[in-house]
Structure formats: C-alpha cells, structure tokens
Amino acid sequence: MSSNLIISQLKSLRLPGMAEAVSDMLKLPVQMRPSLESAVTKMIETEIRSRDDNRTARLLKAARLPEKVLIESITCSAARNLTFDQLSALSDCGFVRNGENLLITGKTGCGKSWLACAFGHQACTLGLHTQYMSMNHFTNILKQAKLDGTFEALLAQLNRIDLLIFDDFGLQEMDSITRIALLTLLDDRYGKKSVIITSQLALDKWYDYIAEATLADAIMDRLVNSSHHFDLQGPSLRTKRKK
C-alpha cells in the first residue's frame, strides 16, 4: 500500500492525528524512522492530542467567551487582592465538578470579566461545557423564551451546561422573569454544576438588588453556600491594556 493511500485511508477513518503522525514519519530518512512500537505510540499520542484539540475548539466556540484569556496570564498581586495561591487552588476547575460557585466582585475595569473568561477558557480545555452570557443578554433571551413558549426548554438546555458565566450582574433592574429563572437554575444545579457571576456590586448589596425578599433569600442561599469569592481591587486595567 502506498504512503499516500495509507494517509488517505486514515483520514477517511476519521483518524487525522494518526494521518499526521504517519506523514511526519514518512518525511524522515529511512534510517531515522522509528521502530514499529515507537511509530504506533507516536500515532496514538498524536491522535489523542488531535481529538483533545478539536474538542477544546468545539467547546470554546460554544462557550462564546468575549475574550480569549489563559489562566496563567492573570496578574496576581496584593494590590489586586488576588494571590497566586487563590488562583491556583481553583485552576483545575474542581469547583465546577463539585458544583461550587465563583462570585467575582469589584469596580468597573478591575478585571472581573477577564478573570471569568480565564476560568471559562480553562474549563473548556478540561472538557467542561461552558457558556458565557451578560446578564442583559440573559434577561433578553428569557423574555423572548416566555413569548415563544420555549422558557422551560431554555432552562433545561442551560442546566445541561457544566459552567454558566453570568457577567455584569446588577447593571440593570432585575425583573420577575429573571428572578424566577435564576432561582430555578441555581436550585436545579445546586451541588451538581457551577455558575460564575461577576458584579460591580459588593456581595452584601446583592440581596437588596434582587429586591423581592422571599426570592432574594432563596437565591442568595443557593449562591453563597459552597461558593468562592474574589473581591478584586485596584485601578482599571482597561487603560493599561489599551496602552
């Protein structure tokens, strides 16, 4: 069987990683080509890496993260009220697998969304289904789902996602539809799946923002219990990134 036919058949079998490995090895001089065992190992390793890369690409596309941020690019300092140990403790996304929440507060521009996107990117690389939404967008799609009768289907769809990221919590008044939807999601996901919420509001202001006492009690109880909290400090990073 010719080399080109081998590569073609591997691709037809949906083994692009193996096809790539064979192609690379065939480019080597005959005396430098690996043994059968080494060649098979290389083919398998390349195929696994190819599948991991493709899976990550699919998850990142579905996540719709507004920023591509790697967790290792996050700046940790006392001035930001964020230490390397705090970041490292959550970087394996064990909190997502354990159904714990991450709440990120701080003034505008201090890097809340940036940090949330970094965790979202990390979750995707670890094979966890992730979805990012601004709270404004979340509210809008809830309203539309109510109008077209797909509200329950939408909540069911969101509940299948391992990590939900809600950005800019507290920027606009929360309506009754959003309160009910948020409580339903948090209740269904409690202890099983995770949410990240970013907000300019200090955590002790969230209760008043939600406004309706009974629902506020229930939402905050499910949000705060088994959660991690980063309260970012320091000046705006947007000016620094622009420079």
C-alpha beads as a LAMMPS data file, in Angstrom:
LAMMPS data file: protein, C-alpha beads

243 atoms
242 bonds

1 atom types
1 bond types

-500.0 500.0 xlo xhi
-500.0 500.0 ylo yhi
-500.0 500.0 zlo zhi

Masses

1 110.0

Atoms # bond

1 1 1 0.000 0.000 0.000
2 1 1 1.414 3.395 -0.971
3 1 1 2.155 6.086 1.601
4 1 1 -0.461 8.421 0.152
5 1 1 -3.101 5.698 0.293
6 1 1 -2.278 4.930 3.942
7 1 1 -2.685 8.607 4.865
8 1 1 -5.874 8.913 2.817
9 1 1 -7.445 5.866 4.448
10 1 1 -6.550 7.069 7.958
11 1 1 -8.278 10.362 7.189
12 1 1 -11.302 8.533 5.798
13 1 1 -11.462 6.593 9.077
14 1 1 -11.516 9.960 10.900
15 1 1 -8.051 9.480 12.359
16 1 1 -6.437 12.788 11.336
17 1 1 -3.909 12.677 14.170
18 1 1 -2.624 9.297 13.070
19 1 1 -2.521 10.508 9.465
20 1 1 -0.445 13.489 10.547
21 1 1 1.960 11.280 12.527
22 1 1 2.431 8.886 9.589
23 1 1 3.019 11.812 7.235
24 1 1 5.655 13.269 9.557
25 1 1 7.450 9.943 9.963
26 1 1 7.487 9.303 6.211
27 1 1 9.314 12.584 5.716
28 1 1 12.242 11.262 7.751
29 1 1 15.150 9.430 6.098
30 1 1 14.567 5.670 6.197
31 1 1 17.389 5.082 8.686
32 1 1 15.911 7.649 11.080
33 1 1 12.359 6.314 11.136
34 1 1 11.203 4.935 14.494
35 1 1 10.639 1.292 15.326
36 1 1 7.184 -0.241 14.971
37 1 1 6.458 0.211 18.694
38 1 1 7.636 3.832 18.690
39 1 1 5.710 4.578 15.494
40 1 1 2.460 3.164 16.905
41 1 1 2.975 5.108 20.147
42 1 1 3.529 8.337 18.221
43 1 1 0.427 7.718 16.113
44 1 1 -1.733 7.124 19.182
45 1 1 -0.360 10.146 21.060
46 1 1 -0.867 12.418 18.068
47 1 1 -4.433 11.171 17.571
48 1 1 -5.281 11.759 21.231
49 1 1 -3.814 15.259 21.080
50 1 1 -5.719 15.987 17.878
51 1 1 -9.007 14.878 19.429
52 1 1 -8.359 16.919 22.577
53 1 1 -7.591 19.998 20.490
54 1 1 -10.730 19.532 18.394
55 1 1 -12.893 19.026 21.477
56 1 1 -11.468 22.155 23.085
57 1 1 -12.080 24.153 19.901
58 1 1 -15.726 22.999 19.821
59 1 1 -16.259 23.833 23.483
60 1 1 -14.655 27.272 23.130
61 1 1 -16.838 28.071 20.139
62 1 1 -19.971 27.043 22.040
63 1 1 -18.888 28.983 25.154
64 1 1 -18.920 32.322 23.284
65 1 1 -16.348 33.859 25.585
66 1 1 -15.810 37.515 24.630
67 1 1 -12.106 37.326 25.491
68 1 1 -9.510 34.604 24.931
69 1 1 -7.676 34.580 28.262
70 1 1 -5.378 31.902 29.618
71 1 1 -5.450 31.341 33.363
72 1 1 -1.665 31.707 33.537
73 1 1 -1.900 35.216 32.088
74 1 1 -3.887 36.530 35.081
75 1 1 -1.913 39.023 37.168
76 1 1 -1.865 38.225 40.872
77 1 1 -0.824 40.831 43.427
78 1 1 -1.689 42.202 46.827
79 1 1 -2.861 45.396 45.135
80 1 1 -5.460 43.400 43.196
81 1 1 -6.450 41.399 46.304
82 1 1 -5.750 38.229 44.317
83 1 1 -2.957 35.831 45.211
84 1 1 -1.352 33.097 43.156
85 1 1 -2.419 30.531 45.749
86 1 1 -6.077 31.597 45.458
87 1 1 -5.962 31.358 41.676
88 1 1 -4.033 28.085 41.677
89 1 1 -6.491 26.460 44.081
90 1 1 -9.300 26.842 41.539
91 1 1 -7.336 26.496 38.293
92 1 1 -8.061 22.773 37.956
93 1 1 -11.792 23.680 37.815
94 1 1 -12.509 21.230 40.620
95 1 1 -15.050 23.753 41.880
96 1 1 -17.032 23.203 38.665
97 1 1 -17.015 19.426 39.070
98 1 1 -18.029 19.847 42.722
99 1 1 -20.948 22.110 41.832
100 1 1 -19.474 25.138 43.624
101 1 1 -19.957 28.731 42.521
102 1 1 -17.462 31.531 41.957
103 1 1 -18.518 35.109 42.711
104 1 1 -16.261 37.903 41.418
105 1 1 -16.867 41.464 42.607
106 1 1 -15.003 44.719 42.098
107 1 1 -15.162 48.154 40.497
108 1 1 -15.507 48.609 36.761
109 1 1 -12.391 47.754 34.781
110 1 1 -10.662 45.826 37.572
111 1 1 -10.635 42.572 35.579
112 1 1 -13.762 40.722 36.677
113 1 1 -14.846 39.637 33.187
114 1 1 -11.219 38.937 32.239
115 1 1 -10.879 36.555 35.205
116 1 1 -14.246 34.914 34.492
117 1 1 -13.223 34.314 30.862
118 1 1 -9.935 32.813 32.013
119 1 1 -11.807 30.256 34.111
120 1 1 -14.210 29.664 31.224
121 1 1 -11.304 29.011 28.857
122 1 1 -9.675 26.704 31.383
123 1 1 -12.921 24.770 31.831
124 1 1 -13.172 24.243 28.063
125 1 1 -9.611 22.913 27.853
126 1 1 -10.532 20.430 30.584
127 1 1 -13.543 19.176 28.645
128 1 1 -16.251 21.032 30.580
129 1 1 -19.199 22.530 28.701
130 1 1 -19.267 26.269 29.334
131 1 1 -21.463 29.188 28.298
132 1 1 -20.935 32.913 28.803
133 1 1 -23.764 35.457 28.888
134 1 1 -24.045 39.028 30.047
135 1 1 -26.954 39.463 32.440
136 1 1 -28.569 41.827 29.923
137 1 1 -28.450 39.115 27.258
138 1 1 -29.728 36.522 29.733
139 1 1 -32.704 38.742 30.571
140 1 1 -33.460 39.324 26.885
141 1 1 -33.425 35.649 25.911
142 1 1 -35.630 34.824 28.894
143 1 1 -38.197 37.370 27.762
144 1 1 -38.131 36.002 24.229
145 1 1 -38.460 32.432 25.509
146 1 1 -41.519 33.471 27.523
147 1 1 -43.087 34.970 24.413
148 1 1 -42.479 31.987 22.121
149 1 1 -43.244 29.293 24.704
150 1 1 -39.723 27.877 24.995
151 1 1 -38.977 29.068 28.550
152 1 1 -38.828 25.605 30.133
153 1 1 -36.826 24.217 27.204
154 1 1 -34.315 27.059 27.562
155 1 1 -33.816 26.382 31.268
156 1 1 -33.396 22.672 30.554
157 1 1 -30.783 23.481 27.906
158 1 1 -28.862 25.757 30.272
159 1 1 -28.990 23.141 33.016
160 1 1 -27.055 20.714 30.828
161 1 1 -24.065 23.079 30.780
162 1 1 -21.336 22.413 33.360
163 1 1 -20.352 26.057 33.871
164 1 1 -22.572 29.095 33.309
165 1 1 -20.936 32.529 33.393
166 1 1 -23.227 35.496 34.106
167 1 1 -21.357 38.760 33.581
168 1 1 -22.279 42.223 34.913
169 1 1 -24.834 41.148 37.499
170 1 1 -26.610 44.234 38.846
171 1 1 -26.267 46.633 35.929
172 1 1 -29.996 46.772 35.209
173 1 1 -33.072 46.228 37.335
174 1 1 -33.925 42.556 37.775
175 1 1 -37.436 41.658 36.638
176 1 1 -39.627 38.844 37.950
177 1 1 -38.891 36.543 34.988
178 1 1 -35.149 36.767 35.602
179 1 1 -35.578 36.193 39.358
180 1 1 -37.607 33.037 38.794
181 1 1 -35.250 31.750 36.098
182 1 1 -32.148 32.399 38.207
183 1 1 -33.651 30.691 41.237
184 1 1 -34.754 27.704 39.135
185 1 1 -31.288 27.310 37.624
186 1 1 -29.495 27.656 40.953
187 1 1 -31.861 25.211 42.623
188 1 1 -31.539 22.594 39.882
189 1 1 -27.754 22.987 39.684
190 1 1 -27.052 23.170 43.426
191 1 1 -24.181 20.849 44.348
192 1 1 -24.015 19.470 40.807
193 1 1 -22.995 22.225 38.408
194 1 1 -21.439 25.627 38.686
195 1 1 -22.018 29.308 37.973
196 1 1 -19.606 32.230 37.841
197 1 1 -21.143 35.640 38.464
198 1 1 -19.346 38.969 38.124
199 1 1 -20.685 42.190 39.575
200 1 1 -19.727 45.757 40.382
201 1 1 -21.982 45.469 43.417
202 1 1 -20.419 44.364 46.686
203 1 1 -21.710 40.977 47.756
204 1 1 -23.654 42.450 50.700
205 1 1 -25.623 44.586 48.207
206 1 1 -26.884 41.657 46.136
207 1 1 -29.819 40.930 48.431
208 1 1 -31.174 44.463 48.044
209 1 1 -30.582 44.380 44.289
210 1 1 -32.650 41.202 43.850
211 1 1 -35.275 43.156 45.787
212 1 1 -38.074 40.623 46.382
213 1 1 -37.361 39.326 49.885
214 1 1 -38.533 35.719 49.565
215 1 1 -36.787 35.136 46.247
216 1 1 -33.712 37.072 47.390
217 1 1 -33.381 34.771 50.406
218 1 1 -33.628 31.667 48.248
219 1 1 -31.280 32.928 45.518
220 1 1 -28.597 34.160 47.906
221 1 1 -28.774 30.980 49.979
222 1 1 -28.015 28.869 46.903
223 1 1 -25.435 31.303 45.539
224 1 1 -23.358 31.947 48.625
225 1 1 -23.300 28.485 50.184
226 1 1 -20.471 26.376 48.747
227 1 1 -19.101 29.357 46.828
228 1 1 -15.741 31.049 46.380
229 1 1 -15.478 34.829 46.366
230 1 1 -12.877 37.075 44.744
231 1 1 -13.200 40.768 45.594
232 1 1 -10.854 42.394 43.090
233 1 1 -9.240 45.723 43.923
234 1 1 -7.050 48.275 42.194
235 1 1 -7.376 50.734 39.286
236 1 1 -8.929 49.972 35.909
237 1 1 -6.936 47.536 33.785
238 1 1 -8.596 48.663 30.556
239 1 1 -6.344 51.724 30.331
240 1 1 -3.307 49.551 30.953
241 1 1 -4.299 47.035 28.265
242 1 1 -5.002 49.861 25.799
243 1 1 -1.505 51.248 26.358

Bonds

1 1 1 2
2 1 2 3
3 1 3 4
4 1 4 5
5 1 5 6
6 1 6 7
7 1 7 8
8 1 8 9
9 1 9 10
10 1 10 11
11 1 11 12
12 1 12 13
13 1 13 14
14 1 14 15
15 1 15 16
16 1 16 17
17 1 17 18
18 1 18 19
19 1 19 20
20 1 20 21
21 1 21 22
22 1 22 23
23 1 23 24
24 1 24 25
25 1 25 26
26 1 26 27
27 1 27 28
28 1 28 29
29 1 29 30
30 1 30 31
31 1 31 32
32 1 32 33
33 1 33 34
34 1 34 35
35 1 35 36
36 1 36 37
37 1 37 38
38 1 38 39
39 1 39 40
40 1 40 41
41 1 41 42
42 1 42 43
43 1 43 44
44 1 44 45
45 1 45 46
46 1 46 47
47 1 47 48
48 1 48 49
49 1 49 50
50 1 50 51
51 1 51 52
52 1 52 53
53 1 53 54
54 1 54 55
55 1 55 56
56 1 56 57
57 1 57 58
58 1 58 59
59 1 59 60
60 1 60 61
61 1 61 62
62 1 62 63
63 1 63 64
64 1 64 65
65 1 65 66
66 1 66 67
67 1 67 68
68 1 68 69
69 1 69 70
70 1 70 71
71 1 71 72
72 1 72 73
73 1 73 74
74 1 74 75
75 1 75 76
76 1 76 77
77 1 77 78
78 1 78 79
79 1 79 80
80 1 80 81
81 1 81 82
82 1 82 83
83 1 83 84
84 1 84 85
85 1 85 86
86 1 86 87
87 1 87 88
88 1 88 89
89 1 89 90
90 1 90 91
91 1 91 92
92 1 92 93
93 1 93 94
94 1 94 95
95 1 95 96
96 1 96 97
97 1 97 98
98 1 98 99
99 1 99 100
100 1 100 101
101 1 101 102
102 1 102 103
103 1 103 104
104 1 104 105
105 1 105 106
106 1 106 107
107 1 107 108
108 1 108 109
109 1 109 110
110 1 110 111
111 1 111 112
112 1 112 113
113 1 113 114
114 1 114 115
115 1 115 116
116 1 116 117
117 1 117 118
118 1 118 119
119 1 119 120
120 1 120 121
121 1 121 122
122 1 122 123
123 1 123 124
124 1 124 125
125 1 125 126
126 1 126 127
127 1 127 128
128 1 128 129
129 1 129 130
130 1 130 131
131 1 131 132
132 1 132 133
133 1 133 134
134 1 134 135
135 1 135 136
136 1 136 137
137 1 137 138
138 1 138 139
139 1 139 140
140 1 140 141
141 1 141 142
142 1 142 143
143 1 143 144
144 1 144 145
145 1 145 146
146 1 146 147
147 1 147 148
148 1 148 149
149 1 149 150
150 1 150 151
151 1 151 152
152 1 152 153
153 1 153 154
154 1 154 155
155 1 155 156
156 1 156 157
157 1 157 158
158 1 158 159
159 1 159 160
160 1 160 161
161 1 161 162
162 1 162 163
163 1 163 164
164 1 164 165
165 1 165 166
166 1 166 167
167 1 167 168
168 1 168 169
169 1 169 170
170 1 170 171
171 1 171 172
172 1 172 173
173 1 173 174
174 1 174 175
175 1 175 176
176 1 176 177
177 1 177 178
178 1 178 179
179 1 179 180
180 1 180 181
181 1 181 182
182 1 182 183
183 1 183 184
184 1 184 185
185 1 185 186
186 1 186 187
187 1 187 188
188 1 188 189
189 1 189 190
190 1 190 191
191 1 191 192
192 1 192 193
193 1 193 194
194 1 194 195
195 1 195 196
196 1 196 197
197 1 197 198
198 1 198 199
199 1 199 200
200 1 200 201
201 1 201 202
202 1 202 203
203 1 203 204
204 1 204 205
205 1 205 206
206 1 206 207
207 1 207 208
208 1 208 209
209 1 209 210
210 1 210 211
211 1 211 212
212 1 212 213
213 1 213 214
214 1 214 215
215 1 215 216
216 1 216 217
217 1 217 218
218 1 218 219
219 1 219 220
220 1 220 221
221 1 221 222
222 1 222 223
223 1 223 224
224 1 224 225
225 1 225 226
226 1 226 227
227 1 227 228
228 1 228 229
229 1 229 230
230 1 230 231
231 1 231 232
232 1 232 233
233 1 233 234
234 1 234 235
235 1 235 236
236 1 236 237
237 1 237 238
238 1 238 239
239 1 239 240
240 1 240 241
241 1 241 242
242 1 242 243
